[in-house]
Amino acid sequence: MRSRLVQDAILMQLFQIGENLARIRDTAPERFETAPKSWTSVIGLRNLAAHEYRRIDPDRVWSYLDDDLAAFRLTIEKLTD
């Protein structure tokens, strides 16, 4: 995370995930009803990145990746099954 380039690349991937989750929420709300809170959090991060980029705390993003990414990935994999 010392590299700004790496930070931006990771944030762009999270941005895309948030964008896709927002589309699911809008087009298939029934799939979103039982979604974990993390889905809403990633959508919020996407909105922050899109509208208030300078407010993003890279340490907080890294903490999220360290603590929650594995569980988040499982919820996404269940969706695609």
N, C-alpha and C positions, 0 to 999 in steps of 0.2 A: 504493500500500500504506500510505499515511499514514492512511487512513481505516479505523477499526475496522469500520465497516459494510461496506466493500469487502472487507476481510479475511474477515469472517464469511460474506459471500456467496460468495466464491471457495471457502472451505473447505467450505461446504455443498454446492457443486457437486462438489467432489472426494469428499466424503462419499458422495454418491449414486452416483458412478461406482464407488467402492470397494465399496459395497453390492451393486451390480449385478454387478461382477466376482466377488464372493464367491458370489453365486447361481449364476453360470456355473460356477465351480469346483465347487460342490456338486451341481448338477443335470446338468452335462455335462462331467465331468472330462476326457474325451478332447479337448475343445476347449482345455483349460487346460494339457495336457501340453507343448505347444510354445510356450506363452505366454512373452513376455519377462519378465525379472525385475521390470520396472516395474509389471506387474500386481499382483504380490505386494506391492510397495512401497505402491501406492495402497490396497490392502486394509489394510495395516498402518497407514497414515495414517487411514483410516476408523476403525479400532479405537482408535487414539489419540484421535481427536476424540470418539468416543463415550464413552470410559472415563476419559481423562486429559486433558481439553481444555486445562487450564492448562499442560501441558508442551509444547504446540505452539509452535514457533519460527517466527513469520511470515517472517523473513528466509530461513529454510531452505525454506519453502513457495514463496516468491517465486523463489528460486534454482532450485528444481525446475521451476517454470513457465517460467522463462527458458531453462533448459538442455535440458529433456527433454520438454516438452509436445508439440512438433511430432512427434517420433518416436513418442510415446505415442499421439497421435491417429491416426497411420497404422496402428498395430496394431489399434486399435479399428475403424477403417474396413474393414480387411481382414476382421474378424470379421463385420461386418454385410453384406458382399458376398454 
